[in-house]
């Protein structure tokens, strides 16, 4: 071992070994470990090389990381420690395919799997640097358990995770003992100054149920105007809200001052239906309506395994969106012209229903953009989608953070939770959590008891 490495290792405290799952979650991950060193097993590069082609987000993440590594290494070889940019940053290197002398993961768990060779890369570093703490970082819980069984420290990648998902922002608050004067003013004029409620200075757009001895009033705090505005039940494209929360969601989606809306709730609460109906209600204000969702099969089978052309492949994944559009159409059974108009929206591409991979890369100008099942996206994917928004575009994210189909994501690390927590006080943003299921009593039984 060279003298320079000995001097450096006496100062640094940890070496973090990154698994492929971390890089596919956040391609910039190796820049997020402060003064500590980061090691990339060579098997990770091989896996990324196999994933670099394609239009899915994981393909883009793989390509982005490969470019980052190339820029960071410059003219230097990567099997030596290379300093990361920044005065208080660590170093990184690519770890070769070594077999540790004490514990061999391939001998214990079996040969032929990249995961076991990644474990060996971490174990070889542990033997090479006994004075340092070696930590395997992975989104794969099984790989972390295997690492711990080999006396190797293992952690989930924490960047982008919500600390306490049970306390996630809901977008609504019930206030009791509200002054009669304020309620009378709201009832008479529909608006009142928010100063009368003495809200916290950082409070953003937020919904309130105001209670006193009289009938409660549902109101919305408009942070830009500094006003409380009454929220009334209003139909959108012949779909009427069935509870106060749905009225709040419709209010947020119809508000032109709010450009970003998230709706979180369990199955059957009406998230997607209300979003599509609100979009159709405002169709004249937008050039197009995009309704999309990430393609994630329950079995995680790739779309390419299904027979047929592109349309026949994606239709099973888009079926829930078509079902909601069909339900809206059924509200006009006595109006054939309205039904024909909805069909015309689809045929003329006024409303476009397509998987997210087909939308990625486009600039969204004057678009009402609905992203369904947003809990299956990573924080970086959410950021990428929002960054595509052009002038006069509105984006709606809907999803259930407890019903995730994407491997390596959970209620704390998915992009929808991250967005709700990060944007909650922004003046362009509004959120509402829908708790009451309206699909059927049978569906509510499943959600509540099973």
N, C-alpha and C positions, 0 to 999 in steps of 0.2 A: 504494500500500500504506500502511495507517495506521501511525502511530507505535507503537501498542500491539502490532500484529502484528510489526513489526520488532524490538521489544524481546523478544517471546516467542520468535521464531524464532532469535534469537541464543543463547538458552539451550537450547532443545530440539535434539535430535540427529537424530531420524529421524521420518519420516511413514510409517506403515504403511497400505497400501491393501488393504482386505479384499474378497475375492471371495465370491460367494454360497455356494460350497462350504464355506467356513470357517464361515459363520453357520449353515448347516444341520448342520454337525458339532458346533458349540458356540455356542448363541445368546448366551452371555455373553462371547464372544471379545473384543469391543472393550474390555472391562475388564481384559484380561490383558497389556497392553503397557507397564506401569509408567509412567515419566515421558514416554513418547513420544506423539506425536499419532496419531490414527486417522482415516482418511478412508474414507467409504462412497460409492462411485460411485452416482449416482442410478439407474443401470440395475439395481443390486443390489436396490434398493427395489422396482423394477418386477417383478423376478423373484420376490421374496418375496411380493408382492401376488398373483401368479399361483399361488403355492403355499400360501397361508394357509388354504384350505379343504380339509378332509379329515381322516381319522383316523390317518394314518401319522405317524411320528415327525418326518419332515421338515416336515410341516404344523404340528405343534406347535412345532417349533423356529422356524419362520418367524413364527408368531403371537407367541411369547415375545420374539423380537428386536424386532418392531414395537412391542410394549408397552414394552420397555426403552428404545428410542429416544424414544418419546413421553414417558416419565417423565423421561429425562435432559435432554430439550430444554425441557420446561416451556412457558413462554410465548415462548421465543426462536425465531427463525427458524434453520433448520438449514443454510443455505448460508453461515453465518458460523461461525467457530470458537467452540465452546461448551466450557467447562471441565468435565472429568469430576470426579465427587466424589472428594475425597481431596487432602491437601496436596501429595503428591508424584506427582500424576497429570497427564497431558497433556490435550489438547483433542481434540474430534472435530467433524467437519462432514460434510455431504453435498456431494459434488463434482458440479457440473453437467456437462452433456454438451458438453464443449469439444473442439475439434479442435486439437491441438498444431501449431505452425507448422513445427517441424523434421522430426519423424517422425510420420506418420499411420498408425496400425495398420490402419485400414479401407482406406486406399489400398494398403497393402502386402499384407494378408492377405485383403481382400475385405470389402464392406459387408454389413450385414444381420445380423451376429452380435453378441449382447450382450458376448461375451468380448472382441471387438476394441474395442468402445466402452469397456469397463472398462480395457483397456490404454491407450486414449487419455486416460482420466481420470488414470491414474498418470503418463503422459508429460506432461500439462499441468501437474501439480503439480511435476514435475521442472523444467520451464521456469520456473514461478513462484517456486520456492524452490531455486535452484541451489546454495545453501550447505548444503542439508540432504540427507541420504541418503533417497531414496524407495524403499520396499520393497513390492512386491506380494506379498501373502500369499494362497496358494491351495492347496487340496488337489488341484487339477487339474494333473497333471504337464505336460500339453501346454500349458496356459496359461502355466505357469512357464517352459517352454522358449521359447515365443514372446516372453515378456517379456525373457528374457536375450538373445535374438537382436536385440532393439531397444535393447540396452545399458541395460536396466532391471533393477535388483536384484530377485530373486524368491526366496521361501522357502516351505517347507511350514509349516503351523501346528503348532508343536511341543508345545503344551500337551496333556497326556494321552498323549504318545508314550513308548514304552519305549526307553531308550538303547541297550541291547544285547540284542536278542531271543534271540541264541544262548546267553545266560547267564540266560534266564528261569527263574524258580523252578520246580522239578520236583516238589517235595513229597516226594522220597525221597532217601536217602543210604545208601551202603554203608560200614560201619565195619569195619575189620579189627583183629585182635589184641585183641578184646574179652575181658574176663576170664572165665575158666571159671566162677567163682563166680556172676557175673551171669547167664550162660546157664543154669546149673543152676537158679537161682532162678526164672527165667522159665519153664523147662521144667516145673518142679515145681508152681508156684503160678499161673503165667500172668501175674504182675505182678512188678515190681521198682521200686525207687526210681530215678528218673532221675538223681539226684545221682551215682550210680556212674559215669556216662558223662561227667560234667563238660561238659555242653552249654553253649553260649553263653547268656548271660542273656536275650537277646531271642528265643530260639528258640520258635516257636509249635508248634501241632499238626503233627507231622511223622512220616513213616514211615522206618524204618531196617531195613536188612538187616545183622544182626549176625553177624560171622564170627570164628571162631577155628580151632583145629585140628579142632574137631568140626563137625557139620552146622550150617549157618547157621540163624538164627532170624529171622523177620520180626516186627518189633515196631512199635508206635505210641506216640509220645510224647504223652501227655495233659497239656497245659500247665497246665490248671486243677488237676488232681490231683497234678502233679509226678511222674507214674508212667510207666513203660514197660509196655505191655500187648501180649501176644502177638497176632498177627494170624493167624487160621486160615482156611482155605478153607471157605466156607459157601455153601450153595445159597440163592438167592432166587427164589421162585416157580418152582422146578424148573430154574433156570438156574445151572449150576455154573461158577465161575471157572476159566479155563484157564491162568492164570499168576499169579505173585505180585502183579503190578501190579493185575490185576483183583480179587484178594482185598483189596488195599488200598482200591480204589475202593468195593467193597461195604462194607467196614468203616466207611469214612467216611460213606456214605449211610445206614447202619443206626444210627449213633451218635446218640442223641437230644440229646447235648450240643452237637453241631455243627449249626449252623443254615444254614450257607452252604458249598456244596461246588462246586469247579470240577474238571472232568475234561477235559484237553486231550490230543489224540492224533490221529494220521493215520487215514484211512479204514480201517475194518475192525478197529479195536482193541476194539470193543464198548462204546463210550461210551453211546450211546442205549439199547441193549438192556439193559445193566446198570442204568441209571437207571430205566427203566420197570419192570423186574423188581423192583428194590429198593422202588419206590413201591408196587407191588401187594403185596409181602410185608408192608408196614406199613400197608395200607389201613384197618385198624381204628383206627389212631392218628390218622388225619386225616379231616376232613370230606369233602374231595374231592382228586382228583389232577388237576392240570392239566399237559398236555404241549403245548408250543407251540414255534413257531419263527418267525423273521421271514420274511416273504414277499419273497424276492429271486430272480427268475428269472435263469437264466444269461445270457439276452439282455437282462436288465434291462427286459423288456416289462412294462408295468403290468398288474395283474390284471384291470382293466376290459376289456381287449381279448379276453379269453376268453369264449366263448359260455356261456349258461346262467345258472342262479340262483347265489346266493352259495355254496351247498354244492358245486356242480359246478365253480365257479371255484377254490375253495381246495383241493379234493381232490388235484389233481396236486402241489401244494406240500407237502401233509401225507402224501403216499404213503410216504415213508421211515418215518414214525412208525407208520403202519398196518402196514407190513411187519414191523416189530419186534414189534408186538402180536400179529400173526398167527404169528410164529415162536414166541412164548411159548405161544400157544394150541396149537401143534403138539406141544409137549412133553407134552401131556396126551391123546395119541391113544387111550390105553387108559382114559381117564376122561371120559366124555361129560358128567358132571355138572360137572366143573371147567371144561370148555370152555363149557358153557352159562352158568356163573358169570361168565366173562370177558365173554361177550356181554351179560350182564345189567349188568355194570359200565358198559358203554358206553350201553346203552339207558336206564339210570336216571341217567346222568351222574355216577356215582361217579368215573369217569375221563372227562375232557373233553379232546378233541384239537381244537385250534383255532389259527389264526394269532395272532401276538402282538398285532396291531392290535385283535382282538376282546377281548383280556384287559385292554388298557391302560385305566387309570382305575378299576379295581376294587380294593377293599381285600381283601387275601389273608389271611384269618383261618383258622387250622388247615388250611392247604393244603400238600400236597406239590407243589411247583411246579418243573417241568422246562423249561428253556429250551434247546432244541437249536439247533445252528448259531449259537452266541453270538458267534462271531468276526465275524459280519455286523452286529453292533451297535456303536454308538459308545460311548465312556466315559459320556457323559451318559445314553444309553438304559439302560445297565447300572445306573447310579445310580438312575434313575427307577423301574426294576423293583424293585430291592431296597428302595427307600423305600416301596413299596406293601405290604410284608410286615407282617401283623398278628401277634397272639399265636399261638404254637405253629405257626408256618409254617416250612417248610424249603424252601430254594431250591437247585436244582442247575443249573449252567450247563455245557453240554458243547459242544465244538467243536474245530476244527483251525485254528490261527492261520495256517497256510500255504495254506489253501484258502478264499480270500475272494472273494465274488461282488459285494459292495457297492462301487460306485464311490467312489473317494477314501479307501478304507480299505486298510491293509496290515498286515503282521505286527507292526509297531511301534505303529500308531495305533489298532488295533481295541479294542473294549471288553473283550474277554476277556483279552487280554494286560495291559491296564491294571488289571483287577481282580486278576489273579493276582499281579502285582507289588505292588499297593497293600495287599492284605489278608493277605499271606503270614504275618504274625506275630500275627494277631488270634486270640484264644481261641475265637471262635465259628466259625472258618473252617478248612477243610482242603482240600488240593489234591493231585491226583496226575496225572502225565503218563504216558499209556499209550504205550509204544513198540512193543510186539510186536503185529503184526496177526494176527487169528485168523479172518478171514473165509474165506480160502482161500489156497493157495499161489500161485494165479494173481493174486489181488489183491495179495499181498505183492510179486510180481514187478513190478507196476505202480508200487507205492510206492517200491520200492528202486532200480529200474533206469531208469524212464522219467521 
